[in-house]
Amino acid sequence: MLRQTSTSNTQPLVISIATAAAAIATTYLLTKPLLSKYGLSGTLRLIWEGDHLPPHIRECVDELQDIETKLKKEKRTINRIKVVIETAKLNSVDDDDGNNPLDPHDQGNSSSREIQVGEIVGDDGNKLGSRIKKHYILCQVPSLSKDLGSLSYNLDKLAAQVDGVASHGDTEVKTMKKELSSKIVDMMTICDEFIKECGIE
């Protein structure tokens, strides 16, 4: 009778131990990827607060993500400007049949061609000076000068915003800043090439 009682008391204990072991093993398997990615403190913060980053680091990451969203908008602007410039080049080739008053000093270098768009004329109708010249791309799309100016200004502004975000020694923030800065530099280079191509000084 005593042996049966001892066995019956042992069974719940074994079940409890097995259940606890299973829970620990399950928790370990579920948190192992988080531990390797965020570390112990980050994982605990993720479980209890819903975010693996401290508040001051989260603020920096959010700010950089907002800049990245704005950068995508400027990338679309670059793509649009590129299409406009290429279209203007094609149109100039189509019209380059002697109908347009191209610069007589042009030696076939399309990037340097200018179109004469006006004359300085006195009150008596006599010419007072040489013709005013305008780059053939800007002649077709006058708003391009303003668009490129805005693009250059926005990229400079975004670069300053990235520089203004404090990394607080956090690796993730440093990596994001480096990647964004690299993208901005590449886009600035493209913008400068557009400006040069359109003959804007």
C-alpha positions as CSV (number, residue, x, y, z in Angstrom):
1,M,0.0,0.0,0.0
2,L,2.9,2.3,0.8
3,R,4.6,1.6,-2.5
4,Q,1.5,2.5,-4.5
5,T,1.3,5.8,-2.7
6,S,4.9,6.6,-3.3
7,T,4.5,5.8,-7.0
8,S,1.4,7.9,-7.3
9,N,3.2,10.8,-5.7
10,T,6.2,10.5,-8.0
11,Q,4.1,10.6,-11.2
12,P,3.0,14.2,-10.9
13,L,6.5,15.2,-10.1
14,V,7.9,13.5,-13.2
15,I,5.2,15.1,-15.3
16,S,6.0,18.6,-13.9
17,I,9.7,18.1,-14.6
18,A,9.0,16.9,-18.1
19,T,6.6,19.9,-18.8
20,A,9.2,22.4,-17.4
21,A,11.9,20.8,-19.5
22,A,9.7,21.0,-22.6
23,A,8.9,24.6,-21.9
24,I,12.5,25.5,-21.5
25,A,13.5,23.7,-24.7
26,T,10.7,25.4,-26.6
27,T,11.6,28.8,-25.2
28,Y,15.3,28.3,-26.1
29,L,14.4,27.2,-29.7
30,L,12.1,30.2,-30.1
31,T,14.5,32.8,-28.7
32,K,17.8,31.4,-30.1
33,P,17.5,33.4,-33.4
34,L,16.6,36.5,-31.4
35,L,19.5,36.0,-29.1
36,S,21.9,35.7,-31.9
37,K,20.5,38.7,-33.7
38,Y,19.7,41.1,-30.8
39,G,21.7,39.7,-27.9
40,L,20.3,39.0,-24.4
41,S,19.3,42.6,-23.6
42,G,17.8,43.3,-27.0
43,T,15.8,40.0,-26.8
44,L,14.5,40.8,-23.3
45,R,13.5,44.3,-24.4
46,L,11.8,42.9,-27.5
47,I,9.8,40.4,-25.3
48,W,8.8,42.9,-22.6
49,E,8.6,46.2,-24.6
50,G,8.0,45.0,-28.1
51,D,11.2,46.6,-29.5
52,H,14.8,45.3,-29.4
53,L,16.2,48.9,-29.5
54,P,16.4,51.4,-26.7
55,P,14.2,54.4,-27.1
56,H,17.0,56.8,-28.1
57,I,18.4,54.4,-30.7
58,R,14.9,53.7,-32.0
59,E,14.4,57.5,-32.5
60,C,17.6,57.6,-34.6
61,V,16.6,54.6,-36.7
62,D,13.2,56.0,-37.3
63,E,14.7,59.3,-38.5
64,L,17.1,57.5,-40.9
65,Q,14.2,55.4,-42.2
66,D,12.3,58.6,-42.9
67,I,15.3,60.0,-44.8
68,E,15.5,56.8,-46.8
69,T,11.8,57.3,-47.8
70,K,12.6,60.9,-49.0
71,L,15.6,59.6,-50.8
72,K,13.4,57.2,-52.8
73,K,11.3,60.2,-53.9
74,E,14.5,61.9,-55.1
75,K,15.5,58.8,-57.0
76,R,12.2,58.9,-58.9
77,T,12.9,62.5,-59.7
78,I,16.3,61.5,-61.1
79,N,14.7,58.8,-63.3
80,R,12.2,61.3,-64.6
81,I,14.8,63.9,-65.4
82,K,16.9,61.3,-67.1
83,V,14.0,60.4,-69.4
84,V,13.4,64.1,-70.1
85,I,17.0,64.7,-71.1
86,E,17.2,61.6,-73.3
87,T,13.9,62.6,-75.0
88,A,15.3,66.1,-75.6
89,K,18.4,64.6,-77.2
90,L,16.3,62.4,-79.5
91,N,14.1,65.4,-80.4
92,S,17.2,67.5,-81.2
93,V,18.5,64.7,-83.5
94,D,15.1,64.6,-85.3
95,D,15.1,68.4,-85.7
96,D,18.8,68.6,-86.7
97,D,18.0,69.1,-90.4
98,G,18.9,72.8,-90.8
99,N,15.5,74.0,-89.6
100,N,16.8,74.9,-86.2
101,P,19.3,77.7,-85.9
102,L,22.0,75.7,-84.2
103,D,25.3,77.3,-83.1
104,P,27.4,77.7,-86.3
105,H,30.5,76.9,-84.3
106,D,29.1,73.5,-83.3
107,Q,31.5,70.7,-84.5
108,G,29.0,67.9,-84.0
109,N,29.3,67.7,-80.2
110,S,25.7,67.6,-79.2
111,S,26.4,68.2,-75.5
112,S,27.8,71.7,-76.4
113,R,25.2,72.8,-78.9
114,E,23.2,75.9,-78.2
115,I,20.1,77.3,-79.8
116,Q,19.9,81.0,-80.6
117,V,16.6,82.1,-79.1
118,G,16.7,85.9,-79.4
119,E,18.4,89.1,-80.4
120,I,19.1,92.3,-78.6
121,V,17.3,94.9,-80.8
122,G,17.2,98.7,-80.3
123,D,14.1,101.0,-80.5
124,D,14.9,101.7,-84.1
125,G,14.9,98.0,-85.0
126,N,18.7,97.8,-85.4
127,K,20.6,95.0,-83.8
128,L,22.5,96.1,-80.8
129,G,24.3,92.9,-79.9
130,S,24.8,89.3,-80.5
131,R,22.2,86.7,-80.2
132,I,21.3,85.3,-76.7
133,K,22.2,81.6,-76.7
134,K,20.5,78.8,-74.8
135,H,21.4,75.1,-74.5
136,Y,19.4,73.0,-76.8
137,I,18.1,70.8,-74.0
138,L,16.9,73.7,-71.9
139,C,15.4,75.3,-74.9
140,Q,13.1,72.3,-75.2
141,V,12.5,71.9,-71.5
142,P,13.0,75.3,-69.7
143,S,11.7,73.9,-66.4
144,L,14.6,71.4,-66.3
145,S,17.0,74.0,-64.8
146,K,14.6,74.6,-61.9
147,D,14.1,70.8,-61.4
148,L,17.8,70.2,-61.3
149,G,18.3,73.0,-58.8
150,S,15.6,71.6,-56.5
151,L,17.1,68.1,-56.8
152,S,20.6,69.4,-55.9
153,Y,19.2,71.3,-52.9
154,N,17.1,68.4,-51.6
155,L,20.1,66.0,-51.8
156,D,22.3,68.5,-49.9
157,K,19.6,68.8,-47.3
158,L,19.2,65.1,-46.9
159,A,23.0,64.7,-46.6
160,A,23.0,67.2,-43.8
161,Q,20.1,65.4,-42.1
162,V,22.0,62.1,-42.2
163,D,25.1,63.8,-40.7
164,G,22.9,65.3,-38.0
165,V,21.7,61.9,-36.7
166,A,23.8,60.8,-33.7
167,S,24.8,57.1,-33.8
168,H,25.4,56.8,-30.0
169,G,27.9,54.1,-30.8
170,D,25.2,51.8,-32.1
171,T,26.3,49.5,-35.0
172,E,22.9,49.4,-36.7
173,V,22.7,53.2,-36.8
174,K,26.3,53.5,-38.0
175,T,25.6,51.1,-40.8
176,M,22.4,52.8,-41.9
177,K,24.2,56.2,-41.9
178,K,27.0,54.8,-44.0
179,E,24.7,53.2,-46.6
180,L,22.5,56.4,-46.9
181,S,25.5,58.6,-47.2
182,S,26.8,56.4,-50.0
183,K,23.5,56.5,-51.9
184,I,23.3,60.3,-51.5
185,V,26.8,60.8,-52.9
186,D,26.0,58.6,-55.9
187,M,22.8,60.6,-56.6
188,M,24.7,63.9,-56.2
189,T,27.2,62.7,-58.8
190,I,24.3,61.8,-61.2
191,C,22.7,65.3,-60.6
192,D,26.0,67.0,-61.3
193,E,26.4,65.1,-64.5
194,F,22.9,66.2,-65.5
195,I,23.7,69.8,-64.7
196,K,26.9,69.6,-66.8
197,E,25.0,67.9,-69.7
198,C,22.4,70.7,-69.8
199,G,25.1,73.4,-69.8
200,I,23.9,74.9,-66.5
201,E,26.5,77.1,-64.8
